[in-house]
């Protein structure tokens, strides 16, 4: 059903609570017989109810009520208002010969009253629409910047967005050079194979054909003319492979040009860091795998 601006203004004012008692009674009578008008009033109440949700209740301080009670107590009692009685007007006799003045015309001001009500309702409707617009603007701003201040039902729903991030492949590290030394005795048979990584300087000793005597240990030594004495690289274990990381403190030239020797020491190795027997196995490093680098350019 189509409603006039008066009906829409009445519904809005009823939701705002600005109607007098007679107008509220009129609206409630219309609501009892017109379901569509009732729905329109409820729609206004829902729109304007957002304002109440955005404003929290504020409890006045106790001093406010104390000041009100004090002000009421100090107020002087007012005397009842007595209106003055209107003086009686004596009716003057009218002689038949005197002409009677014509009565003043009665002005019908019902249109003025109706137009005044329409203007008031139009202003109320405009005020309600302005309040709704302001509430919507405030709600949008709060949803963007302060969503936690809104009730749960009015908070924006979080959105999940999948972003594909492609990680570039790590650059391939060039392979380090590999060095190997075959440690053998006077008879020519290999006893140990020593492998050294050119980048990390870690080495691995593989036992091939040598076994220590009971109560004895094999110990590996680095011998170089750039060092004042042989340096121990540790005891070779009884397992097939023994790994060590003790070459990192030595210069690369020393490592690559040194002689590696194995002596027979007491169980657990030399007690003072010096060899106590003649080397039984010796050998020098040779490069087996060169370091990989950029491919050389071909000249035409």
Backbone torsions as a table, in degrees:
resi	resn	phi	psi	omega
1	UNK	NA	135.0	178.6
2	UNK	-84.5	133.5	-178.4
3	UNK	-114.9	151.0	178.8
4	UNK	-78.9	172.4	178.4
5	UNK	-63.1	-31.2	177.8
6	UNK	-62.8	-43.9	179.9
7	UNK	-65.3	-42.0	180.0
8	UNK	-65.0	-40.7	178.6
9	UNK	-65.4	-39.3	177.4
10	UNK	-61.1	-43.9	-179.8
11	UNK	-63.1	-42.2	-179.8
12	UNK	-66.0	-43.4	179.8
13	UNK	-67.0	-33.9	177.4
14	UNK	-64.1	-41.1	178.4
15	UNK	-67.5	-35.4	177.8
16	UNK	-75.7	-23.2	-178.7
17	UNK	82.0	32.5	-178.5
18	UNK	-106.5	4.6	-180.0
19	UNK	-84.2	152.9	173.6
20	UNK	-80.3	-179.6	-173.8
21	UNK	-63.5	-43.0	-178.6
22	UNK	-64.8	-42.1	-179.4
23	UNK	-69.0	-37.5	176.6
24	UNK	-63.8	-39.4	177.5
25	UNK	-63.2	-38.3	177.8
26	UNK	-63.9	-43.6	179.7
27	UNK	-64.7	-43.4	-179.3
28	UNK	-65.1	-33.1	175.1
29	UNK	-65.5	-42.4	177.6
30	UNK	-64.1	-37.6	179.7
31	UNK	-66.4	-31.8	-178.0
32	UNK	-72.0	-21.4	-177.2
33	UNK	-114.6	-9.2	-175.2
34	UNK	-130.0	106.1	-178.9
35	UNK	-68.0	-34.1	180.0
36	UNK	-67.1	-39.5	177.2
37	UNK	-66.0	-37.2	176.2
38	UNK	-60.8	-42.5	178.5
39	UNK	-63.5	-36.2	178.9
40	UNK	-66.8	-41.0	177.4
41	UNK	-62.9	-44.0	179.7
42	UNK	-64.5	-34.0	177.3
43	UNK	-64.7	-41.0	176.7
44	UNK	-63.9	-40.8	179.1
45	UNK	-62.8	-36.6	179.3
46	UNK	-68.6	-43.1	-179.7
47	UNK	-64.4	-44.2	-177.9
48	UNK	-77.3	-16.7	179.1
49	UNK	-67.9	-19.3	177.6
50	UNK	-61.7	-31.5	179.4
51	UNK	-63.5	-38.2	179.5
52	UNK	-69.6	-33.3	-179.4
53	UNK	-70.5	-27.5	-178.0
54	UNK	-85.6	-11.1	-178.5
55	UNK	-115.0	119.6	179.0
56	UNK	-81.3	157.7	179.1
57	UNK	-74.2	141.0	-179.3
58	UNK	-119.7	121.2	178.8
59	UNK	-85.6	123.0	179.8
60	UNK	-66.8	152.0	178.8
61	UNK	-68.5	151.7	179.4
62	UNK	-58.4	-29.4	-177.9
63	UNK	-65.5	-25.0	179.8
64	UNK	-64.7	-48.6	179.6
65	UNK	-64.9	-35.7	178.3
66	UNK	-64.1	-40.0	178.3
67	UNK	-65.6	-37.5	178.9
68	UNK	-65.4	-45.2	178.8
69	UNK	-62.5	-40.1	179.7
70	UNK	-64.8	-42.0	179.6
71	UNK	-64.9	-37.8	178.4
72	UNK	-66.9	-38.0	-179.0
73	UNK	-67.6	-33.9	-179.0
74	UNK	-84.6	-8.1	-178.1
75	UNK	-72.0	135.3	179.0
76	UNK	-77.8	142.2	178.6
77	UNK	-63.2	138.7	-179.2
78	UNK	-92.9	140.0	177.6
79	UNK	-76.6	147.2	178.9
80	UNK	-62.6	144.2	-178.5
81	UNK	-83.1	124.6	179.9
82	UNK	-112.9	119.4	178.7
83	UNK	-81.3	138.7	178.7
84	UNK	-69.1	144.5	179.0
85	UNK	-76.4	139.0	179.1
86	UNK	-73.1	133.2	179.8
87	UNK	-65.8	143.8	179.2
88	UNK	-72.6	136.8	-179.6
89	UNK	-104.3	119.2	-180.0
90	UNK	-76.6	135.7	179.5
91	UNK	-77.9	124.6	179.4
92	UNK	-82.1	139.5	178.9
93	UNK	-66.2	139.7	-179.5
94	UNK	-106.5	121.9	178.4
95	UNK	-83.2	149.8	-175.8
96	UNK	-65.6	-26.1	-176.4
97	UNK	-79.3	-19.3	-177.7
98	UNK	-78.8	138.5	177.7
99	UNK	-72.7	142.4	-179.5
100	UNK	-91.5	128.4	179.9
101	UNK	-70.4	139.8	179.2
102	UNK	-67.0	148.2	179.3
103	UNK	-70.2	145.6	177.9
104	UNK	-68.9	141.4	-179.9
105	UNK	-66.8	143.3	178.9
106	UNK	-83.5	125.5	-178.6
107	UNK	-92.0	126.4	178.0
108	UNK	-87.7	107.8	-178.9
109	UNK	-101.0	18.6	-179.8
110	UNK	-65.4	-36.6	179.0
111	UNK	-65.3	-36.4	178.9
112	UNK	-63.6	-43.1	179.9
113	UNK	-64.1	-42.8	-177.9
114	UNK	-66.0	-41.5	178.4
115	UNK	-66.0	-35.5	178.0
116	UNK	-63.7	-41.7	178.1
117	UNK	-65.6	-40.2	178.5
118	UNK	-62.8	-40.6	178.9
119	UNK	-64.6	-41.2	179.7
120	UNK	-65.2	-41.0	179.2
121	UNK	-68.3	-36.9	177.0
122	UNK	-63.0	-41.4	177.2
123	UNK	-64.8	-39.0	178.7
124	UNK	-64.6	-41.4	178.4
125	UNK	-63.2	-43.0	178.3
126	UNK	-63.7	-38.6	178.1
127	UNK	-63.8	-41.8	179.6
128	UNK	-64.3	-42.9	179.3
129	UNK	-64.8	-38.8	177.1
130	UNK	-63.6	-40.3	178.9
131	UNK	-64.4	-40.4	179.0
132	UNK	-65.2	-43.5	179.1
133	UNK	-61.3	-42.9	179.1
134	UNK	-64.8	-38.6	178.9
135	UNK	-64.8	-40.3	179.0
136	UNK	-65.5	-42.7	177.8
137	UNK	-62.0	-44.3	179.1
138	UNK	-63.8	-39.4	-179.4
139	UNK	-65.2	-42.1	179.4
140	UNK	-63.2	-42.1	178.6
141	UNK	-63.4	-41.0	179.5
142	UNK	-68.1	-39.3	178.4
143	UNK	-61.3	-31.4	-178.0
144	UNK	-81.8	-46.4	-170.3
145	UNK	-101.5	-35.0	-177.2
146	UNK	-133.3	65.2	-176.5
147	UNK	-66.8	-22.5	-178.3
148	UNK	-69.8	-16.5	179.1
149	UNK	-78.7	-15.7	-178.0
150	UNK	-85.8	156.5	172.2
151	UNK	-62.0	161.5	-175.7
152	UNK	-58.1	-38.4	-176.4
153	UNK	-69.5	-23.1	-176.6
154	UNK	-100.0	-2.2	-179.2
155	UNK	-75.2	143.3	178.3
156	UNK	-66.3	140.4	180.0
157	UNK	-74.9	135.2	178.4
158	UNK	-67.8	140.3	178.7
159	UNK	-110.9	134.6	179.9
160	UNK	-102.5	125.7	-179.9
161	UNK	-121.7	124.9	-179.8
162	UNK	-86.4	126.6	179.3
163	UNK	-118.8	124.7	179.1
164	UNK	-89.8	119.4	179.6
165	UNK	-109.9	118.3	179.6
166	UNK	-96.1	117.9	179.6
167	UNK	-89.0	124.7	179.6
168	UNK	-62.9	145.0	179.3
169	UNK	-63.6	135.6	179.6
170	UNK	-62.3	142.8	179.1
171	UNK	-62.9	140.3	-179.8
172	UNK	-71.0	126.7	178.8
173	UNK	-78.0	135.5	177.9
174	UNK	-64.7	140.9	179.9
175	UNK	-67.7	138.6	-179.4
176	UNK	-81.3	157.3	178.1
177	UNK	-70.2	147.8	179.3
178	UNK	-119.7	134.8	179.7
179	UNK	-121.9	148.0	-179.2
180	UNK	-140.5	145.7	176.5
181	UNK	-134.3	132.9	176.7
182	UNK	-98.1	113.0	-178.6
183	UNK	-91.9	117.0	-175.9
184	UNK	-136.1	160.9	-178.4
185	UNK	-94.9	-171.3	-179.0
186	UNK	-62.3	-27.8	-179.2
187	UNK	-73.8	-12.2	176.4
188	UNK	94.3	-9.6	179.7
189	UNK	-81.6	138.8	178.8
190	UNK	-69.4	134.9	177.1
191	UNK	-106.4	-41.1	179.5
192	UNK	-138.8	152.3	172.8
193	UNK	-119.2	120.1	-178.5
194	UNK	-103.4	125.7	178.3
195	UNK	-119.8	130.0	-177.8
196	UNK	-123.2	133.3	174.9
197	UNK	-85.7	127.7	-175.3
198	UNK	-69.9	-22.4	-178.4
199	UNK	-91.4	-53.5	-176.5
200	UNK	-84.4	-18.4	-177.1
201	UNK	64.6	17.5	172.9
202	UNK	-79.0	149.1	179.5
203	UNK	-133.1	158.3	177.9
204	UNK	-130.8	131.9	175.9
205	UNK	-107.4	123.2	177.5
206	UNK	-108.0	125.4	178.3
207	UNK	-79.2	125.7	-176.3
208	UNK	-107.9	-54.1	-175.6
209	UNK	-146.0	30.9	-178.4
210	UNK	-127.1	137.8	176.7
211	UNK	-132.1	130.7	-178.1
212	UNK	-71.3	158.5	176.0
213	UNK	-72.3	156.4	177.2
214	UNK	-58.5	132.4	-179.6
215	UNK	80.2	8.5	179.9
216	UNK	-122.8	164.2	177.9
217	UNK	-138.6	145.1	171.0
218	UNK	-84.3	134.5	178.3
219	UNK	-127.2	136.9	-177.1
220	UNK	-95.6	138.4	-177.4
221	UNK	-129.1	149.7	173.2
222	UNK	-108.9	122.7	-177.4
223	UNK	-119.5	123.3	-179.2
224	UNK	-143.1	145.1	177.5
225	UNK	-71.8	-8.7	177.2
226	UNK	-92.3	-0.6	177.9
227	UNK	-117.6	144.4	-176.7
228	UNK	-69.3	-23.4	-177.2
229	UNK	-155.8	163.7	177.8
230	UNK	-62.2	145.0	179.8
231	UNK	-113.2	130.9	-179.2
232	UNK	-75.4	134.8	174.7
233	UNK	-107.0	11.6	174.4
234	UNK	105.5	167.2	-179.5
235	UNK	-81.7	138.2	176.5
236	UNK	-83.1	125.4	-175.6
237	UNK	-73.7	174.9	-179.1
238	UNK	-81.6	-13.3	178.0
239	UNK	-73.7	173.1	-178.5
240	UNK	-68.1	-36.8	-178.2
241	UNK	-119.9	140.7	174.9
242	UNK	-130.4	122.0	-177.9
243	UNK	-108.7	140.6	179.0
244	UNK	-138.6	157.6	177.6
245	UNK	-130.0	45.5	-173.0
246	UNK	-105.5	2.2	-179.7
247	UNK	-91.0	-3.7	-175.1
248	UNK	-64.0	-24.5	-177.5
249	UNK	-86.5	-0.3	-177.2
250	UNK	-104.0	150.7	177.5
251	UNK	-68.7	150.7	-177.8
252	UNK	-62.7	-40.9	179.2
253	UNK	-63.0	-37.3	178.1
254	UNK	-64.4	-43.9	-178.3
255	UNK	-64.1	-44.4	-173.9
256	UNK	-74.2	-27.0	-175.4
257	UNK	-105.9	1.0	-177.1
258	UNK	-78.1	165.3	172.2
259	UNK	-103.6	133.3	-179.8
260	UNK	-107.0	127.6	-173.8
261	UNK	-130.4	153.2	177.9
262	UNK	-122.6	128.5	176.5
263	UNK	-115.6	164.0	176.5
264	UNK	-100.5	117.8	-178.0
265	UNK	-120.1	174.1	175.8
266	UNK	-65.0	164.6	-178.2
267	UNK	-56.9	126.6	-179.0
268	UNK	94.6	-6.4	175.9
269	UNK	99.3	177.8	-177.4
270	UNK	-64.8	134.4	-178.3
271	UNK	-78.5	-18.9	-174.2
272	UNK	-121.3	10.2	178.1
273	UNK	78.7	13.6	177.9
274	UNK	-126.4	144.3	179.3
275	UNK	-68.3	142.0	-178.5
276	UNK	-114.5	14.6	175.8
277	UNK	-153.2	167.7	177.5
278	UNK	-75.3	140.7	178.6
279	UNK	-58.1	135.5	179.4
280	UNK	-100.6	-22.6	177.6
281	UNK	-137.3	137.1	-180.0
282	UNK	-141.2	164.0	177.2
283	UNK	-179.5	164.0	179.3
284	UNK	-125.0	153.0	-177.6
285	UNK	-75.2	144.6	169.6
286	UNK	-131.5	149.8	-178.4
287	UNK	-80.8	124.2	-179.9
288	UNK	-105.3	-34.9	178.4
289	UNK	-128.2	114.8	180.0
290	UNK	-72.4	156.3	177.0
291	UNK	-67.3	139.0	179.5
292	UNK	-85.8	138.6	178.5
293	UNK	-142.4	-168.1	178.4
294	UNK	-62.7	142.5	-179.4
295	UNK	-63.6	136.8	179.6
296	UNK	-67.4	143.4	179.1
297	UNK	-76.5	145.0	-179.7
298	UNK	-98.0	127.7	178.9
299	UNK	-90.1	140.8	178.2
300	UNK	-94.2	NA	NA
